Amino acid sequence: MPATKSPECLLVMKLHVSRDERDIEDAAGLFVRLDYTTAQDCIDVLTATNPVGQLLFRPATSPKTSQAASKFRASAKAMRHR
């Protein structure tokens, strides 16, 4: 039987791959479940588990990053108000 992944591990995986809207929604749900409140919380968990040199950062000004960030914020906000 496979081991259950911790919410932190799942969040790292979702943030690292960010393949589609489903990953964004899943990451937002984990963000809320973990009581994270800032982007720095996500950066901290990513860098604690991955060497910084292996992480691929998109410029904050890229349209794809801006769109993903907006969807993430909206999903997290909606989940907090359930």
Order of alpha helices (4+ residues) and beta strands (2+ residues): alpha-alpha-alpha-alpha
